[in-house]
Amino acid sequence: MSAMFRSFSVFNYRVWFIGALVSNIGTWMQSTALSWVVLTELTDGDAGAMGLTMGLQFAPPLLLVSVTGWFADRFDRRRLLLVTQVLLLLLGVAVGALLLAGLMTLPLMYVFAFALGLVAAFDAPARQAFVSDLVALENASNAVALNAASFNGARMIGPAVAGVVIVAVGTGWVFLINALTFLAMIVALSLIRVDELIPRARMAGRSRLTDGMRYVAGRADLVVTFTMVFLLGAFGMNFPIFASTMALEFGHDADGYGLLSSILAIGSLAGALLAARRDRARIRLVIAGAGMFAGAITVSAFMPTYWLYAFVLVFTGFAVVTTLTTANGYVQTTTDPALRGRVMALYMAILMGGTPIGAPIVGWVAAQFGPRAAILMGGATAFLAFAVGLVWLVTSGRLHREEGRRFALTLDETRPMPIIAREEFSDEVAGTTAIPVAEVTRPVRTE
């Protein structure tokens, strides 16, 4: 099996991937329908209301970050995911039924958006950390990238299908179809061989909710990564607002909006598959990807036609997924295994939790000054994220590596986490404060 798909050699990962792909298609269908119904059915093109809906959906991961991360580390992740999938299924049925019955209102949609976000707050960190339960550490970065490929492959299909379904039979049916797709994930989780899961590391002593935050605060590289991800997530990645309002500006309906989302996913899928080929995630690529994204999204704001805008979206999708997939893989593979759930909860809270701050602002800008102004605002923030990473890269000495900093990190999840000296970190972790990580067990090639 090629290096790109090496995680597929694991039965549990294959089952997980198939279930996630089907579920992701439904999720993207619902996301498209949710944005469209708020923009065109519950309001008269009010991008601000859509921004508020997105904000309510992504607020819980930020508000509950400590609790959700602790749940992901404390409890059986497979069972936790089974519960979240059932709850998301029920919410999808409820929203679809209310839309079909003509009973949905904007305030009620706000309530459902918050409820969806509440369940997702527990689902996301467990889902992210569960990857380390499915595959060995050496394949974790590859598995993360393939997860991103599944997510963005579904993004190519889901929005386009949703656009057709909306035009043909209405938005309510999209939510009901999404509810059915959660059955695929429930079946996959039931088929996973529990005895083949990777043993999870446990912290010595009492597990505390704040351990993950203290751990990240002691890692300058993670602080920089999280800062960049926050800026991109809050202001640069509001694609439902950007694509839907641009579709309306170019005179297109729901099918045109869905097609833009699918075209964005073409570049996203390419970025995810290229990330899957790399042997490990590097923070330099996170910074470079942020720069590429800033350039691409800024150029897209000046495109004069629908198809030229769509063409630039391919590069926008490639850049943003390269950045986020690499950041996700880097955080997972360099984090103390016993704290991975809490660190990933913080990561997802930073990524998703920025939306309640940025989306209402971006939506207001789009409503007051037009979608191009909102996109330029996202581009300016992306350039700021790139500048943060570049300044840290230069000041930390990583732009020009010192020979003494070339070594690698290997995590042994079966041993206690010792404190090791600063000089013992890999070139990707060098320059940070000494923190509890797994032992260095073997040398790895330097670049």
Residue pairs with C-beta under 8 A, 6 or more apart in sequence:
1 8
1 9
3 142
3 277
3 279
4 142
4 273
4 276
4 277
5 146
5 276
6 139
6 142
7 13
7 134
7 135
7 139
7 142
7 143
7 146
8 14
8 17
8 146
10 134
10 135
10 139
10 196
11 193
11 196
12 134
12 192
12 193
12 196
12 197
13 134
13 135
13 143
15 188
15 191
15 192
16 130
16 134
16 188
16 189
16 192
17 146
17 147
17 150
18 184
18 188
19 184
19 185
19 186
19 187
19 188
19 189
20 147
20 150
20 151
20 185
20 188
21 150
21 153
21 154
22 181
22 184
22 185
23 85
23 181
23 182
23 184
23 185
24 150
24 151
24 153
24 154
24 155
24 158
25 154
25 157
25 158
25 161
25 181
26 92
26 158
26 177
26 178
26 179
26 180
26 181
26 182
27 154
27 158
27 178
27 181
28 154
28 155
28 157
28 158
28 159
28 162
28 261
29 158
29 159
29 161
29 162
29 165
29 174
29 177
29 178
29 181
30 92
30 162
30 174
30 175
30 178
31 158
31 159
31 240
32 158
32 159
32 162
32 163
32 166
32 174
32 240
32 254
32 257
32 258
32 261
33 162
33 165
33 166
33 171
33 174
33 175
34 53
34 109
34 113
35 50
35 53
35 54
35 240
35 241
35 244
35 257
36 162
36 166
36 171
36 244
36 254
36 257
37 99
37 104
37 109
37 171
38 46
38 49
38 50
38 53
38 106
38 109
39 45
39 46
39 47
39 49
39 50
39 244
39 245
39 248
40 254
41 171
42 49
42 104
42 105
42 106
42 109
43 49
43 50
43 106
45 248
46 367
47 241
47 244
47 245
47 363
47 364
47 366
47 367
47 371
47 374
48 360
48 363
48 364
48 366
48 367
49 106
49 363
50 240
50 241
50 244
50 363
51 238
51 241
51 359
51 360
51 361
51 362
51 363
51 364
51 366
52 110
52 359
52 360
52 363
53 109
53 110
53 113
54 113
54 238
54 240
54 241
54 355
54 356
54 359
54 360
54 363
55 355
55 356
55 357
55 359
55 360
56 110
56 113
56 114
56 117
56 356
57 113
57 114
57 116
57 117
57 120
57 355
58 117
58 352
58 353
58 354
58 355
58 356
58 359
59 114
59 117
59 353
59 355
59 356
60 114
60 117
60 118
60 120
60 121
61 68
61 117
61 120
61 121
61 124
61 345
61 348
61 349
61 352
61 353
62 349
62 350
62 352
62 353
62 354
62 356
63 121
63 353
64 118
64 121
64 122
64 349
65 345
65 346
65 349
65 353
66 209
66 210
66 212
66 213
66 342
66 345
67 209
68 121
68 122
68 124
68 125
68 126
68 345
68 349
69 125
69 209
69 212
69 341
69 342
69 343
69 344
69 345
69 346
70 207
70 209
70 341
70 342
70 345
71 80
71 122
71 125
71 126
71 341
72 80
72 122
72 125
72 126
72 129
72 341
72 342
72 344
72 345
73 129
73 207
73 338
73 339
73 340
73 341
73 342
74 207
74 341
77 126
77 129
77 130
77 133
77 341
78 130
78 133
78 189
78 192
78 194
78 197
80 122
80 126
81 123
81 126
81 127
81 130
81 185
81 189
82 186
82 189
82 190
84 119
84 120
84 122
84 123
84 126
85 123
85 182
85 185
85 186
85 189
86 182
86 186
87 119
88 116
88 119
88 120
88 123
88 182
89 179
89 182
89 183
89 186
90 179
91 112
91 115
91 116
91 119
92 175
92 176
92 178
92 179
92 182
93 175
93 176
93 179
94 112
95 104
95 109
95 112
95 172
95 175
96 172
96 173
96 174
96 175
96 176
96 178
96 179
97 172
97 176
98 104
98 108
98 172
99 170
99 171
99 172
99 175
100 170
100 172
100 173
100 176
120 352
121 349
124 345
124 348
124 352
125 341
125 342
125 344
125 345
125 348
126 341
128 328
128 332
128 344
128 347
128 348
129 332
129 340
129 341
129 344
131 140
131 143
131 144
131 147
131 332
132 140
132 198
132 200
132 332
132 337
132 340
133 197
133 198
133 200
134 143
134 192
134 197
134 198
135 142
135 143
135 198
136 198
137 333
137 337
137 410
137 411
137 413
140 329
140 332
140 333
141 278
141 279
141 280
141 281
141 329
141 330
141 332
141 333
142 276
144 281
144 325
144 328
144 329
144 332
145 272
145 273
145 275
145 276
145 278
145 325
145 329
146 272
146 276
148 268
148 271
148 272
148 275
148 321
148 324
148 325
148 328
149 269
149 272
149 273
149 276
151 268
151 272
152 265
152 268
152 269
152 271
152 272
152 317
152 321
153 265
153 269
154 265
155 261
155 262
155 264
155 265
155 268
155 269
156 262
156 265
156 266
156 269
157 262
158 261
158 262
159 257
159 258
159 259
159 260
159 261
159 262
159 265
160 255
160 258
160 259
160 261
160 262
161 258
162 174
162 254
162 258
163 253
163 254
163 255
163 256
163 257
163 258
163 259
164 255
164 258
165 173
165 174
165 177
166 174
166 254
166 255
166 258
167 253
167 254
167 255
198 413
199 413
199 414
200 337
200 413
201 336
201 337
201 338
201 413
201 414
201 417
202 338
203 211
203 338
203 339
203 417
204 416
204 417
209 342
211 339
211 342
212 339
212 341
212 342
212 343
212 345
212 346
213 342
213 346
215 335
215 336
215 339
215 342
215 343
215 435
215 436
216 222
216 223
216 226
216 343
216 346
217 223
218 432
218 433
218 434
218 435
219 429
219 432
219 433
219 435
220 392
220 396
220 431
220 432
220 433
221 283
221 334
221 396
221 428
221 429
221 431
221 432
222 331
222 334
222 335
222 343
222 432
224 283
224 388
224 389
224 392
225 283
225 286
225 327
225 330
225 331
226 346
226 347
226 350
227 385
227 388
228 286
228 287
228 290
228 323
228 327
228 385
228 386
228 388
228 389
229 324
229 327
229 347
229 350
229 351
230 350
230 351
230 353
230 354
231 354
231 381
231 382
231 384
231 385
231 388
232 290
232 293
232 320
232 323
232 324
232 381
232 382
232 385
233 350
233 351
233 352
233 353
233 354
233 355
233 358
234 354
234 355
234 357
234 358
234 359
234 381
235 354
235 358
235 361
235 362
235 377
235 378
235 381
235 382
236 293
236 294
236 297
236 320
236 378
236 379
236 381
236 382
236 385
237 320
237 355
237 378
238 355
238 358
238 359
238 362
238 363
238 374
238 378
239 261
239 264
240 261
241 359
241 362
241 363
241 366
241 371
241 374
242 366
242 371
242 374
242 375
242 378
243 257
243 260
243 261
243 264
243 313
244 257
245 366
245 370
245 371
245 374
246 260
246 306
246 309
246 371
246 375
247 253
247 256
247 257
247 260
247 306
248 257
249 370
249 371
250 256
250 305
250 306
250 309
251 306
252 259
252 306
256 306
259 310
260 309
260 310
260 313
263 310
263 313
263 314
263 317
264 313
264 314
264 316
264 317
265 317
266 314
266 317
267 313
267 314
267 315
267 316
267 317
267 318
267 319
267 321
268 317
268 318
268 320
268 321
269 317
269 321
270 317
270 318
271 289
271 317
271 318
271 319
271 320
271 321
271 322
271 325
272 321
272 325
274 322
275 281
275 321
275 322
275 325
275 326
275 329
278 285
280 329
280 333
280 428
281 325
281 326
281 327
281 328
281 329
281 330
281 333
282 326
282 330
282 428
283 326
283 330
283 389
283 393
283 398
283 428
284 393
284 398
285 322
285 323
285 326
286 323
286 326
286 327
286 330
286 389
287 386
287 389
287 390
287 393
289 319
289 320
289 322
289 323
289 324
289 326
290 323
290 382
290 385
290 386
290 389
291 383
291 386
291 390
292 315
292 318
292 319
292 322
292 323
293 316
293 319
293 320
293 323
293 382
294 379
294 382
294 383
294 385
294 386
295 319
296 312
296 315
296 316
296 318
296 319
297 316
297 375
297 378
297 379
297 382
298 375
298 376
298 379
298 380
298 382
298 383
299 312
299 315
300 309
300 312
300 313
300 316
300 375
301 372
301 375
301 376
301 379
302 372
303 309
303 311
303 312
324 351
327 347
328 347
330 428
331 343
331 344
331 347
332 340
332 344
333 411
334 409
334 426
334 428
334 429
334 437
335 343
335 344
336 343
336 417
336 435
336 436
336 437
336 438
337 411
337 413
337 438
338 417
358 381
361 377
362 374
362 377
362 378
363 374
365 373
365 374
365 377
366 373
366 374
393 399
396 431
397 405
397 431
398 405
398 427
398 430
398 431
401 427
404 423
405 423
405 427
405 430
405 431
406 427
406 446
406 447
407 424
407 425
407 426
407 427
407 440
407 443
407 444
407 446
408 426
408 427
408 440
408 443
408 444
408 445
408 446
409 425
409 426
409 428
409 429
409 437
409 438
409 440
409 444
410 438
410 439
410 440
410 441
410 442
410 444
411 437
411 438
412 438
412 439
412 441
413 438
415 438
415 439
417 436
417 437
417 438
418 436
418 439
419 434
419 435
419 436
420 434
420 437
420 439
420 440
421 434
422 430
422 431
422 432
422 433
422 434
423 430
424 440
425 431
425 432
425 437
426 444
427 446
427 447
429 437
